[in-house]
């Protein structure tokens, strides 16, 4: 049995600079306030130039001059975020929200921080709070869709991605990820349409070609799947997942030598890729290279001792070599690890 790694959404693909507009400095303001605004504007420039420590210093100076400058706290938090100092970022955002409970950017950024920390429940709360203040916040809608996808709530994911697209019709990532949710829900035709649209909007998205290939493979269009995986590889030559998936499509079409070549390339690119070892073992089995199949299963199991399908495949290869006791041990292990069809093989052992 061959098993591939499913690729899903693009996830949290970029970071925003929050409230990045410069403030207009008025002659009627106090000297301290003018200096604070000037420092703030310098901080924005540093942020845009990805000079994050300099941005922090400038925003700190701005805050020292005007302690209730909530935008300065939010943007300093953004710089802390980029430096992965999440604790300092959250502290600044807490202060910003206390100063201005209606600062949607503060909730949005804190949601991103919680998402980066895999605290998705807290992230959802902050994204929803930001949306209360601005229902057309595409960033929050999109990330709520991503979280719903991760939680396998595909109907909610589809709704969030749909709302993202309504706000931002050129959001290629939202089309790609809505396609992923439709795919996992069994709507392959709907998924194919969304992947087509994602690629139309951005024909450089290697993962969109890879994902569309997976849908075509499920629909039995192996040639179309191979073509899409090839496009993904051409865009991203180190795309080991696409090599693995193209190997799977070649396997399904009966091209076992071609499948082995792709699985081998996936392993060259990622030496600890247990999926590719197991898949290559399945292809070698088809070519009656049972020793080679067992060797690849051994490596897959070494990399992932709980890889049930690798035990199942090794048992099948051992059976062909008349190593019946070892085959039964492997099938028993596969069954214990939750491989449902392992029980059919165990009948022979009993």
FENNORNOR-V934287 format. One record per residue. N is the residue number from 1. RES is the residue in one small letter. NEAR is the number of other C-alpha atoms within 10 Angstrom. D_CENTER is the distance of its C-alpha to the mean C-alpha in Angstrom with 1 decimal. Layout:
BEGIN
N:RES:NEAR:D_CENTER
N:RES:NEAR:D_CENTER
END
This chain:
BEGIN
1:x:13:26.1
2:x:17:23.0
3:x:15:19.5
4:x:17:16.4
5:x:14:12.8
6:x:11:10.9
7:x:15:7.8
8:x:21:6.3
9:x:22:4.9
10:x:15:4.3
11:x:16:4.1
12:x:15:7.1
13:x:8:8.2
14:x:6:11.7
15:x:12:14.5
16:x:14:17.8
17:x:17:21.3
18:x:21:23.0
19:x:17:26.5
20:x:18:26.9
21:x:11:30.1
22:x:14:33.2
23:x:14:36.0
24:x:10:39.4
25:x:14:42.0
26:x:10:45.2
27:x:8:48.7
28:x:8:49.5
29:x:10:47.1
30:x:10:48.1
31:x:11:48.0
32:x:13:45.4
33:x:18:43.2
34:x:20:43.5
35:x:17:42.6
36:x:25:39.6
37:x:25:38.4
38:x:20:39.0
39:x:22:36.9
40:x:30:34.1
41:x:23:34.2
42:x:19:34.1
43:x:30:31.0
44:x:29:29.3
45:x:19:30.3
46:x:20:29.0
47:x:23:25.6
48:x:14:25.4
49:x:10:26.5
50:x:14:23.8
51:x:15:26.8
52:x:22:25.5
53:x:17:28.3
54:x:16:30.9
55:x:27:29.2
56:x:24:29.4
57:x:18:33.1
58:x:24:33.9
59:x:31:32.4
60:x:20:34.2
61:x:20:37.4
62:x:27:36.8
63:x:22:36.4
64:x:13:39.4
65:x:18:41.5
66:x:17:40.2
67:x:14:38.7
68:x:16:37.5
69:x:21:35.4
70:x:22:32.2
71:x:25:30.3
72:x:31:31.1
73:x:28:29.5
74:x:31:26.3
75:x:29:26.0
76:x:30:27.0
77:x:30:24.2
78:x:32:21.8
79:x:30:23.3
80:x:21:23.0
81:x:22:19.3
82:x:19:18.8
83:x:12:20.9
84:x:13:18.8
85:x:14:22.0
86:x:20:20.6
87:x:12:23.9
88:x:16:25.9
89:x:24:23.5
90:x:22:23.8
91:x:14:27.5
92:x:23:27.9
93:x:26:26.0
94:x:19:28.2
95:x:17:31.2
96:x:25:30.0
97:x:19:29.6
98:x:13:33.0
99:x:16:34.5
100:x:15:33.0
101:x:15:31.4
102:x:16:30.6
103:x:21:28.3
104:x:22:25.2
105:x:25:23.4
106:x:32:24.0
107:x:27:22.3
108:x:27:19.3
109:x:28:18.9
110:x:28:19.6
111:x:28:16.9
112:x:26:14.4
113:x:24:16.0
114:x:20:15.9
115:x:20:12.2
116:x:15:11.8
117:x:11:14.3
118:x:12:12.6
119:x:13:15.7
120:x:20:14.3
121:x:12:17.8
122:x:15:19.1
123:x:26:16.4
124:x:23:17.2
125:x:17:20.9
126:x:23:20.6
127:x:26:18.6
128:x:20:21.3
129:x:21:24.0
130:x:25:22.9
131:x:19:22.9
132:x:13:26.4
133:x:15:27.5
134:x:15:25.8
135:x:14:24.7
136:x:16:23.5
137:x:21:20.8
138:x:21:18.0
139:x:20:15.6
140:x:27:16.3
141:x:26:16.2
142:x:27:12.8
143:x:26:11.3
144:x:26:13.5
145:x:31:12.1
146:x:29:8.5
147:x:23:10.4
148:x:21:12.6
149:x:24:10.0
150:x:16:9.0
151:x:12:12.8
152:x:14:13.4
153:x:16:15.6
154:x:22:15.0
155:x:15:18.2
156:x:18:17.4
157:x:28:13.9
158:x:24:16.0
159:x:18:18.6
160:x:25:16.4
161:x:27:14.8
162:x:19:18.4
163:x:20:19.8
164:x:27:17.5
165:x:20:18.8
166:x:13:22.3
167:x:16:22.1
168:x:15:20.4
169:x:13:21.2
170:x:16:19.7
171:x:19:16.1
172:x:23:14.5
173:x:26:10.9
174:x:32:12.5
175:x:28:14.2
176:x:30:11.3
177:x:28:9.5
178:x:33:13.0
179:x:32:13.7
180:x:32:11.0
181:x:31:12.7
182:x:21:16.0
183:x:22:15.4
184:x:17:14.8
185:x:15:17.9
186:x:12:19.9
187:x:14:20.4
188:x:21:20.0
189:x:15:22.2
190:x:16:20.5
191:x:26:17.1
192:x:22:18.9
193:x:14:20.5
194:x:23:17.3
195:x:29:15.8
196:x:20:19.2
197:x:19:19.2
198:x:26:15.8
199:x:20:17.4
200:x:13:20.7
201:x:16:19.4
202:x:15:17.6
203:x:15:18.7
204:x:15:16.9
205:x:20:13.3
206:x:22:13.1
207:x:27:10.0
208:x:33:12.0
209:x:27:14.9
210:x:30:13.2
211:x:29:12.1
212:x:29:15.6
213:x:30:17.1
214:x:30:15.8
215:x:26:17.5
216:x:23:20.6
217:x:23:20.8
218:x:14:20.8
219:x:13:23.5
220:x:14:25.5
221:x:16:25.2
222:x:22:24.7
223:x:16:26.1
224:x:18:23.9
225:x:27:20.8
226:x:25:22.2
227:x:16:22.8
228:x:25:19.2
229:x:30:17.8
230:x:21:20.6
231:x:22:19.6
232:x:27:16.1
233:x:21:17.8
234:x:12:20.4
235:x:16:17.9
236:x:15:16.1
237:x:14:18.7
238:x:16:16.8
239:x:20:14.1
240:x:22:15.0
241:x:26:12.8
242:x:31:14.6
243:x:28:17.8
244:x:30:17.3
245:x:31:16.7
246:x:32:19.6
247:x:31:21.7
248:x:33:21.0
249:x:29:22.2
250:x:24:25.2
251:x:22:25.9
252:x:17:26.1
253:x:16:28.4
254:x:13:30.6
255:x:15:30.0
256:x:22:29.7
257:x:17:30.7
258:x:17:28.1
259:x:27:25.5
260:x:24:26.7
261:x:16:26.5
262:x:23:22.8
263:x:30:22.0
264:x:21:24.2
265:x:19:22.4
266:x:26:19.0
267:x:21:20.8
268:x:13:22.4
269:x:16:19.1
270:x:15:17.7
271:x:13:20.8
272:x:16:19.3
273:x:21:17.4
274:x:24:19.1
275:x:25:17.9
276:x:33:19.6
277:x:28:22.7
278:x:31:23.0
279:x:31:22.6
280:x:30:25.1
281:x:32:27.4
282:x:32:27.4
283:x:30:28.3
284:x:22:31.0
285:x:22:32.3
286:x:17:32.8
287:x:13:34.9
288:x:13:36.8
289:x:14:35.8
290:x:22:35.7
291:x:17:36.1
292:x:18:33.2
293:x:27:31.1
294:x:24:32.1
295:x:15:31.3
296:x:24:27.7
297:x:30:27.3
298:x:20:28.9
299:x:18:26.3
300:x:25:23.4
301:x:20:25.1
302:x:13:25.8
303:x:16:22.1
304:x:15:21.3
305:x:14:24.5
306:x:16:23.1
307:x:21:22.0
308:x:23:24.3
309:x:28:24.1
310:x:33:25.1
311:x:30:28.2
312:x:26:28.9
313:x:27:28.9
314:x:29:31.0
315:x:28:33.4
316:x:26:33.9
317:x:26:34.6
318:x:21:37.0
319:x:16:38.8
320:x:14:39.5
321:x:12:41.1
322:x:11:43.1
323:x:13:41.5
324:x:16:41.7
325:x:12:41.6
326:x:15:38.5
327:x:25:36.8
328:x:24:37.6
329:x:16:36.2
330:x:24:32.9
331:x:28:32.8
332:x:21:33.8
333:x:20:30.9
334:x:25:28.5
335:x:21:30.0
336:x:14:29.7
337:x:16:26.0
338:x:14:25.6
339:x:17:25.9
340:x:11:28.0
341:x:13:29.9
342:x:24:31.1
343:x:16:34.0
344:x:11:35.5
345:x:17:35.9
346:x:16:37.3
347:x:9:40.1
348:x:9:41.6
349:x:14:41.6
350:x:6:43.5
END
